[in-house]
């Protein structure tokens, strides 16, 4: 399990977010206009957080400590009566089970953990870390030491099963170290395939956003009008 905790240093560089308007690339309206950000140097874990790592948080009483949670996340946890990940089940013998796509199995300790943003944020605080920003994620995934940016973390070759868990080859997540061929230029694993990653960046439009005319605007309602 120790090998899954290794952090990698990512040098300062650029991160290109979104797509260039007028290009041939397909994109939704929220993916335009392209913007480039300068990203200061940072460190990021080589692998996704595993079930085994998250289990340590659970056993340490992380769900009972408000200091690990934001005020809103703590209120959500209490109201929803959440005291472990939704897909986990504590068995009568004291072990943990996991609801996979088709069966109930023993918790797979080296698979990536599946949790909400609130839980991921609480775990990060407990571990003395933080969720990466969207800029940091892109820098770790697509950046290269020479200052260039790649099409995919591993290069320009189209995604294949050796690069990650793609195209429903597996119904459930693979171990976090199962696809070394998919590592980024900086050695970070599983940045594409095998699960989504949470970031600390609030989802919102890129600079220059314009709604596609083919997508109708959603009129405000009494429950949403005036919110920010």
C-alpha positions as protocol buffer text, in pm:
chain_id: "A"
residue {
  index: 1
  type: UNK
  ca { x: 0 y: 0 z: 0 }
}
residue {
  index: 2
  type: UNK
  ca { x: 292 y: 235 z: 64 }
}
residue {
  index: 3
  type: UNK
  ca { x: 376 y: 256 z: -305 }
}
residue {
  index: 4
  type: UNK
  ca { x: 34 y: 413 z: -366 }
}
residue {
  index: 5
  type: UNK
  ca { x: 119 y: 714 z: -148 }
}
residue {
  index: 6
  type: UNK
  ca { x: 409 y: 845 z: -351 }
}
residue {
  index: 7
  type: UNK
  ca { x: 380 y: 1211 z: -454 }
}
residue {
  index: 8
  type: UNK
  ca { x: 542 y: 1350 z: -767 }
}
residue {
  index: 9
  type: UNK
  ca { x: 678 y: 1702 z: -819 }
}
residue {
  index: 10
  type: UNK
  ca { x: 525 y: 1884 z: -1116 }
}
residue {
  index: 11
  type: UNK
  ca { x: 729 y: 2184 z: -1236 }
}
residue {
  index: 12
  type: UNK
  ca { x: 568 y: 2515 z: -1320 }
}
residue {
  index: 13
  type: UNK
  ca { x: 420 y: 2535 z: -1669 }
}
residue {
  index: 14
  type: UNK
  ca { x: 109 y: 2603 z: -1868 }
}
residue {
  index: 15
  type: UNK
  ca { x: -230 y: 2434 z: -1879 }
}
residue {
  index: 16
  type: UNK
  ca { x: -461 y: 2476 z: -2177 }
}
residue {
  index: 17
  type: UNK
  ca { x: -829 y: 2450 z: -2088 }
}
residue {
  index: 18
  type: UNK
  ca { x: -1114 y: 2424 z: -2335 }
}
residue {
  index: 19
  type: UNK
  ca { x: -1126 y: 2433 z: -2713 }
}
residue {
  index: 20
  type: UNK
  ca { x: -1049 y: 2699 z: -2970 }
}
residue {
  index: 21
  type: UNK
  ca { x: -1363 y: 2837 z: -3129 }
}
residue {
  index: 22
  type: UNK
  ca { x: -1370 y: 2771 z: -3502 }
}
residue {
  index: 23
  type: UNK
  ca { x: -1159 y: 2456 z: -3481 }
}
residue {
  index: 24
  type: UNK
  ca { x: -1274 y: 2120 z: -3615 }
}
residue {
  index: 25
  type: UNK
  ca { x: -1278 y: 1969 z: -3267 }
}
residue {
  index: 26
  type: UNK
  ca { x: -1617 y: 1870 z: -3126 }
}
residue {
  index: 27
  type: UNK
  ca { x: -1713 y: 2032 z: -2801 }
}
residue {
  index: 28
  type: UNK
  ca { x: -2009 y: 2145 z: -2591 }
}
residue {
  index: 29
  type: UNK
  ca { x: -2070 y: 2516 z: -2545 }
}
residue {
  index: 30
  type: UNK
  ca { x: -1921 y: 2511 z: -2196 }
}
residue {
  index: 31
  type: UNK
  ca { x: -1587 y: 2396 z: -2345 }
}
residue {
  index: 32
  type: UNK
  ca { x: -1529 y: 2725 z: -2531 }
}
residue {
  index: 33
  type: UNK
  ca { x: -1338 y: 2960 z: -2544 }
}
residue {
  index: 34
  type: UNK
  ca { x: -992 y: 2815 z: -2500 }
}
residue {
  index: 35
  type: UNK
  ca { x: -782 y: 2969 z: -2226 }
}
residue {
  index: 36
  type: UNK
  ca { x: -421 y: 2913 z: -2116 }
}
residue {
  index: 37
  type: UNK
  ca { x: -317 y: 2940 z: -1752 }
}
residue {
  index: 38
  type: UNK
  ca { x: 28 y: 2956 z: -1595 }
}
residue {
  index: 39
  type: UNK
  ca { x: 46 y: 2692 z: -1321 }
}
residue {
  index: 40
  type: UNK
  ca { x: 299 y: 2726 z: -1036 }
}
residue {
  index: 41
  type: UNK
  ca { x: 498 y: 2417 z: -935 }
}
residue {
  index: 42
  type: UNK
  ca { x: 311 y: 2170 z: -713 }
}
residue {
  index: 43
  type: UNK
  ca { x: 312 y: 1806 z: -603 }
}
residue {
  index: 44
  type: UNK
  ca { x: 44 y: 1547 z: -671 }
}
residue {
  index: 45
  type: UNK
  ca { x: -4 y: 1183 z: -573 }
}
residue {
  index: 46
  type: UNK
  ca { x: 105 y: 941 z: -843 }
}
residue {
  index: 47
  type: UNK
  ca { x: -205 y: 727 z: -803 }
}
residue {
  index: 48
  type: UNK
  ca { x: -573 y: 783 z: -731 }
}
residue {
  index: 49
  type: UNK
  ca { x: -679 y: 748 z: -368 }
}
residue {
  index: 50
  type: UNK
  ca { x: -755 y: 381 z: -308 }
}
residue {
  index: 51
  type: UNK
  ca { x: -1027 y: 212 z: -107 }
}
residue {
  index: 52
  type: UNK
  ca { x: -754 y: 99 z: 130 }
}
residue {
  index: 53
  type: UNK
  ca { x: -634 y: 454 z: 194 }
}
residue {
  index: 54
  type: UNK
  ca { x: -989 y: 578 z: 240 }
}
residue {
  index: 55
  type: UNK
  ca { x: -1059 y: 293 z: 481 }
}
residue {
  index: 56
  type: UNK
  ca { x: -793 y: 440 z: 711 }
}
residue {
  index: 57
  type: UNK
  ca { x: -990 y: 766 z: 715 }
}
residue {
  index: 58
  type: UNK
  ca { x: -1309 y: 579 z: 802 }
}
residue {
  index: 59
  type: UNK
  ca { x: -1142 y: 380 z: 1079 }
}
residue {
  index: 60
  type: UNK
  ca { x: -983 y: 696 z: 1219 }
}
residue {
  index: 61
  type: UNK
  ca { x: -1330 y: 843 z: 1275 }
}
residue {
  index: 62
  type: UNK
  ca { x: -1312 y: 1087 z: 985 }
}
residue {
  index: 63
  type: UNK
  ca { x: -1691 y: 1091 z: 950 }
}
residue {
  index: 64
  type: UNK
  ca { x: -1727 y: 1196 z: 1314 }
}
residue {
  index: 65
  type: UNK
  ca { x: -1486 y: 1492 z: 1305 }
}
residue {
  index: 66
  type: UNK
  ca { x: -1643 y: 1821 z: 1188 }
}
residue {
  index: 67
  type: UNK
  ca { x: -1297 y: 1978 z: 1150 }
}
residue {
  index: 68
  type: UNK
  ca { x: -1238 y: 1769 z: 837 }
}
residue {
  index: 69
  type: UNK
  ca { x: -1553 y: 1900 z: 668 }
}
residue {
  index: 70
  type: UNK
  ca { x: -1676 y: 2235 z: 548 }
}
residue {
  index: 71
  type: UNK
  ca { x: -1985 y: 2363 z: 727 }
}
residue {
  index: 72
  type: UNK
  ca { x: -2211 y: 2286 z: 430 }
}
residue {
  index: 73
  type: UNK
  ca { x: -2058 y: 1941 z: 376 }
}
residue {
  index: 74
  type: UNK
  ca { x: -2095 y: 1854 z: 744 }
}
residue {
  index: 75
  type: UNK
  ca { x: -2461 y: 1957 z: 736 }
}
residue {
  index: 76
  type: UNK
  ca { x: -2513 y: 1738 z: 427 }
}
residue {
  index: 77
  type: UNK
  ca { x: -2341 y: 1443 z: 595 }
}
residue {
  index: 78
  type: UNK
  ca { x: -2555 y: 1474 z: 906 }
}
residue {
  index: 79
  type: UNK
  ca { x: -2882 y: 1524 z: 721 }
}
residue {
  index: 80
  type: UNK
  ca { x: -2811 y: 1235 z: 483 }
}
residue {
  index: 81
  type: UNK
  ca { x: -2678 y: 1015 z: 764 }
}
residue {
  index: 82
  type: UNK
  ca { x: -2365 y: 935 z: 568 }
}
residue {
  index: 83
  type: UNK
  ca { x: -2097 y: 756 z: 767 }
}
residue {
  index: 84
  type: UNK
  ca { x: -1914 y: 568 z: 492 }
}
residue {
  index: 85
  type: UNK
  ca { x: -1908 y: 563 z: 109 }
}
residue {
  index: 86
  type: UNK
  ca { x: -2243 y: 481 z: -51 }
}
residue {
  index: 87
  type: UNK
  ca { x: -2116 y: 167 z: -223 }
}
residue {
  index: 88
  type: UNK
  ca { x: -1959 y: 22 z: 91 }
}
residue {
  index: 89
  type: UNK
  ca { x: -2142 y: -211 z: 328 }
}
residue {
  index: 90
  type: UNK
  ca { x: -2020 y: -321 z: 670 }
}
residue {
  index: 91
  type: UNK
  ca { x: -2058 y: -697 z: 702 }
}
residue {
  index: 92
  type: UNK
  ca { x: -2160 y: -876 z: 1028 }
}
residue {
  index: 93
  type: UNK
  ca { x: -1805 y: -1009 z: 1072 }
}
residue {
  index: 94
  type: UNK
  ca { x: -1665 y: -656 z: 1085 }
}
residue {
  index: 95
  type: UNK
  ca { x: -1525 y: -655 z: 731 }
}
residue {
  index: 96
  type: UNK
  ca { x: -1629 y: -422 z: 452 }
}
residue {
  index: 97
  type: UNK
  ca { x: -1810 y: -525 z: 136 }
}
residue {
  index: 98
  type: UNK
  ca { x: -1839 y: -331 z: -188 }
}
residue {
  index: 99
  type: UNK
  ca { x: -2132 y: -320 z: -428 }
}
residue {
  index: 100
  type: UNK
  ca { x: -1979 y: -371 z: -771 }
}
residue {
  index: 101
  type: UNK
  ca { x: -2176 y: -354 z: -1094 }
}
residue {
  index: 102
  type: UNK
  ca { x: -2319 y: -703 z: -1065 }
}
residue {
  index: 103
  type: UNK
  ca { x: -2227 y: -847 z: -726 }
}
residue {
  index: 104
  type: UNK
  ca { x: -2139 y: -777 z: -366 }
}
residue {
  index: 105
  type: UNK
  ca { x: -1766 y: -845 z: -310 }
}
residue {
  index: 106
  type: UNK
  ca { x: -1498 y: -792 z: -48 }
}
residue {
  index: 107
  type: UNK
  ca { x: -1370 y: -435 z: -56 }
}
residue {
  index: 108
  type: UNK
  ca { x: -1100 y: -414 z: -324 }
}
residue {
  index: 109
  type: UNK
  ca { x: -830 y: -223 z: -137 }
}
residue {
  index: 110
  type: UNK
  ca { x: -616 y: -124 z: -437 }
}
residue {
  index: 111
  type: UNK
  ca { x: -905 y: 3 z: -651 }
}
residue {
  index: 112
  type: UNK
  ca { x: -983 y: 378 z: -660 }
}
residue {
  index: 113
  type: UNK
  ca { x: -1239 y: 492 z: -404 }
}
residue {
  index: 114
  type: UNK
  ca { x: -1574 y: 621 z: -529 }
}
residue {
  index: 115
  type: UNK
  ca { x: -1697 y: 907 z: -310 }
}
residue {
  index: 116
  type: UNK
  ca { x: -1874 y: 1243 z: -326 }
}
residue {
  index: 117
  type: UNK
  ca { x: -1692 y: 1576 z: -351 }
}
residue {
  index: 118
  type: UNK
  ca { x: -1768 y: 1641 z: 16 }
}
residue {
  index: 119
  type: UNK
  ca { x: -1610 y: 1311 z: 119 }
}
residue {
  index: 120
  type: UNK
  ca { x: -1309 y: 1359 z: -108 }
}
residue {
  index: 121
  type: UNK
  ca { x: -1250 y: 1706 z: 37 }
}
residue {
  index: 122
  type: UNK
  ca { x: -1277 y: 1577 z: 393 }
}
residue {
  index: 123
  type: UNK
  ca { x: -1031 y: 1297 z: 323 }
}
residue {
  index: 124
  type: UNK
  ca { x: -784 y: 1543 z: 171 }
}
residue {
  index: 125
  type: UNK
  ca { x: -799 y: 1766 z: 480 }
}
residue {
  index: 126
  type: UNK
  ca { x: -756 y: 1465 z: 707 }
}
residue {
  index: 127
  type: UNK
  ca { x: -449 y: 1359 z: 506 }
}
residue {
  index: 128
  type: UNK
  ca { x: -300 y: 1711 z: 525 }
}
residue {
  index: 129
  type: UNK
  ca { x: -346 y: 1766 z: 153 }
}
residue {
  index: 130
  type: UNK
  ca { x: -596 y: 1928 z: -84 }
}
residue {
  index: 131
  type: UNK
  ca { x: -783 y: 1840 z: -400 }
}
residue {
  index: 132
  type: UNK
  ca { x: -597 y: 1961 z: -710 }
}
residue {
  index: 133
  type: UNK
  ca { x: -735 y: 2256 z: -903 }
}
residue {
  index: 134
  type: UNK
  ca { x: -852 y: 2203 z: -1261 }
}
residue {
  index: 135
  type: UNK
  ca { x: -535 y: 2381 z: -1379 }
}
residue {
  index: 136
  type: UNK
  ca { x: -317 y: 2145 z: -1175 }
}
residue {
  index: 137
  type: UNK
  ca { x: -501 y: 1840 z: -1304 }
}
residue {
  index: 138
  type: UNK
  ca { x: -448 y: 1947 z: -1666 }
}
residue {
  index: 139
  type: UNK
  ca { x: -85 y: 2030 z: -1604 }
}
residue {
  index: 140
  type: UNK
  ca { x: -20 y: 1689 z: -1446 }
}
residue {
  index: 141
  type: UNK
  ca { x: -216 y: 1507 z: -1718 }
}
residue {
  index: 142
  type: UNK
  ca { x: -121 y: 1679 z: -2043 }
}
residue {
  index: 143
  type: UNK
  ca { x: 193 y: 1880 z: -1968 }
}
residue {
  index: 144
  type: UNK
  ca { x: 550 y: 1770 z: -2043 }
}
residue {
  index: 145
  type: UNK
  ca { x: 889 y: 1869 z: -1900 }
}
residue {
  index: 146
  type: UNK
  ca { x: 987 y: 2043 z: -2226 }
}
residue {
  index: 147
  type: UNK
  ca { x: 694 y: 2284 z: -2194 }
}
residue {
  index: 148
  type: UNK
  ca { x: 477 y: 2119 z: -2459 }
}
residue {
  index: 149
  type: UNK
  ca { x: 132 y: 1969 z: -2406 }
}
residue {
  index: 150
  type: UNK
  ca { x: 19 y: 1627 z: -2522 }
}
residue {
  index: 151
  type: UNK
  ca { x: -300 y: 1502 z: -2685 }
}
residue {
  index: 152
  type: UNK
  ca { x: -326 y: 1233 z: -2418 }
}
residue {
  index: 153
  type: UNK
  ca { x: -129 y: 1187 z: -2095 }
}
residue {
  index: 154
  type: UNK
  ca { x: 84 y: 913 z: -2257 }
}
residue {
  index: 155
  type: UNK
  ca { x: 133 y: 1089 z: -2594 }
}
residue {
  index: 156
  type: UNK
  ca { x: -52 y: 1099 z: -2926 }
}
residue {
  index: 157
  type: UNK
  ca { x: -149 y: 731 z: -2961 }
}
residue {
  index: 158
  type: UNK
  ca { x: -528 y: 680 z: -2943 }
}
residue {
  index: 159
  type: UNK
  ca { x: -654 y: 529 z: -2615 }
}
residue {
  index: 160
  type: UNK
  ca { x: -620 y: 151 z: -2589 }
}
residue {
  index: 161
  type: UNK
  ca { x: -677 y: -102 z: -2314 }
}
residue {
  index: 162
  type: UNK
  ca { x: -312 y: -87 z: -2211 }
}
residue {
  index: 163
  type: UNK
  ca { x: -346 y: 286 z: -2138 }
}
residue {
  index: 164
  type: UNK
  ca { x: -644 y: 262 z: -1904 }
}
residue {
  index: 165
  type: UNK
  ca { x: -983 y: 118 z: -1824 }
}
residue {
  index: 166
  type: UNK
  ca { x: -1170 y: 223 z: -2140 }
}
residue {
  index: 167
  type: UNK
  ca { x: -1468 y: 113 z: -2348 }
}
residue {
  index: 168
  type: UNK
  ca { x: -1624 y: -109 z: -2080 }
}
residue {
  index: 169
  type: UNK
  ca { x: -1344 y: -364 z: -2099 }
}
residue {
  index: 170
  type: UNK
  ca { x: -1402 y: -386 z: -1724 }
}
residue {
  index: 171
  type: UNK
  ca { x: -1733 y: -306 z: -1559 }
}
residue {
  index: 172
  type: UNK
  ca { x: -1560 y: -216 z: -1233 }
}
residue {
  index: 173
  type: UNK
  ca { x: -1246 y: -11 z: -1160 }
}
residue {
  index: 174
  type: UNK
  ca { x: -906 y: -176 z: -1200 }
}
residue {
  index: 175
  type: UNK
  ca { x: -625 y: -144 z: -942 }
}
residue {
  index: 176
  type: UNK
  ca { x: -477 y: 205 z: -952 }
}
residue {
  index: 177
  type: UNK
  ca { x: -138 y: 77 z: -1073 }
}
residue {
  index: 178
  type: UNK
  ca { x: -276 y: -152 z: -1347 }
}
residue {
  index: 179
  type: UNK
  ca { x: -197 y: 72 z: -1647 }
}
residue {
  index: 180
  type: UNK
  ca { x: 162 y: 205 z: -1638 }
}
residue {
  index: 181
  type: UNK
  ca { x: 149 y: 257 z: -2016 }
}
residue {
  index: 182
  type: UNK
  ca { x: -105 y: 532 z: -1954 }
}
residue {
  index: 183
  type: UNK
  ca { x: 117 y: 736 z: -1722 }
}
residue {
  index: 184
  type: UNK
  ca { x: 162 y: 1105 z: -1801 }
}
residue {
  index: 185
  type: UNK
  ca { x: 496 y: 1262 z: -1894 }
}
residue {
  index: 186
  type: UNK
  ca { x: 549 y: 1328 z: -1523 }
}
residue {
  index: 187
  type: UNK
  ca { x: 462 y: 969 z: -1422 }
}
residue {
  index: 188
  type: UNK
  ca { x: 111 y: 1030 z: -1286 }
}
residue {
  index: 189
  type: UNK
  ca { x: -121 y: 731 z: -1343 }
}
residue {
  index: 190
  type: UNK
  ca { x: -483 y: 685 z: -1447 }
}
residue {
  index: 191
  type: UNK
  ca { x: -555 y: 1046 z: -1538 }
}
residue {
  index: 192
  type: UNK
  ca { x: -783 y: 914 z: -1813 }
}
residue {
  index: 193
  type: UNK
  ca { x: -993 y: 602 z: -1767 }
}
residue {
  index: 194
  type: UNK
  ca { x: -1071 y: 399 z: -1455 }
}
residue {
  index: 195
  type: UNK
  ca { x: -1278 y: 670 z: -1290 }
}
residue {
  index: 196
  type: UNK
  ca { x: -1330 y: 1043 z: -1262 }
}
residue {
  index: 197
  type: UNK
  ca { x: -1131 y: 1281 z: -1045 }
}
residue {
  index: 198
  type: UNK
  ca { x: -1266 y: 1557 z: -824 }
}
residue {
  index: 199
  type: UNK
  ca { x: -1093 y: 1896 z: -829 }
}
residue {
  index: 200
  type: UNK
  ca { x: -1122 y: 2200 z: -606 }
}
residue {
  index: 201
  type: UNK
  ca { x: -1232 y: 2420 z: -898 }
}
residue {
  index: 202
  type: UNK
  ca { x: -1599 y: 2517 z: -904 }
}
residue {
  index: 203
  type: UNK
  ca { x: -1765 y: 2422 z: -1232 }
}
residue {
  index: 204
  type: UNK
  ca { x: -1837 y: 2732 z: -1436 }
}
residue {
  index: 205
  type: UNK
  ca { x: -1806 y: 2883 z: -1783 }
}
residue {
  index: 206
  type: UNK
  ca { x: -1470 y: 2960 z: -1938 }
}
residue {
  index: 207
  type: UNK
  ca { x: -1394 y: 3322 z: -2036 }
}
residue {
  index: 208
  type: UNK
  ca { x: -1572 y: 3398 z: -2363 }
}
residue {
  index: 209
  type: UNK
  ca { x: -1849 y: 3145 z: -2303 }
}
residue {
  index: 210
  type: UNK
  ca { x: -2146 y: 3171 z: -2539 }
}
residue {
  index: 211
  type: UNK
  ca { x: -2451 y: 2948 z: -2518 }
}
residue {
  index: 212
  type: UNK
  ca { x: -2512 y: 2741 z: -2830 }
}
residue {
  index: 213
  type: UNK
  ca { x: -2829 y: 2860 z: -3001 }
}
residue {
  index: 214
  type: UNK
  ca { x: -2941 y: 2499 z: -3034 }
}
residue {
  index: 215
  type: UNK
  ca { x: -2950 y: 2468 z: -2654 }
}
residue {
  index: 216
  type: UNK
  ca { x: -3249 y: 2649 z: -2497 }
}
residue {
  index: 217
  type: UNK
  ca { x: -3187 y: 2875 z: -2201 }
}
residue {
  index: 218
  type: UNK
  ca { x: -3325 y: 2749 z: -1871 }
}
residue {
  index: 219
  type: UNK
  ca { x: -3559 y: 3013 z: -1725 }
}
residue {
  index: 220
  type: UNK
  ca { x: -3506 y: 3102 z: -1360 }
}
residue {
  index: 221
  type: UNK
  ca { x: -3750 y: 2966 z: -1104 }
}
residue {
  index: 222
  type: UNK
  ca { x: -3846 y: 3087 z: -760 }
}
residue {
  index: 223
  type: UNK
  ca { x: -3606 y: 2835 z: -606 }
}
residue {
  index: 224
  type: UNK
  ca { x: -3302 y: 2939 z: -807 }
}
residue {
  index: 225
  type: UNK
  ca { x: -3353 y: 3306 z: -897 }
}
residue {
  index: 226
  type: UNK
  ca { x: -3105 y: 3532 z: -725 }
}
residue {
  index: 227
  type: UNK
  ca { x: -2858 y: 3258 z: -627 }
}
residue {
  index: 228
  type: UNK
  ca { x: -2489 y: 3284 z: -704 }
}
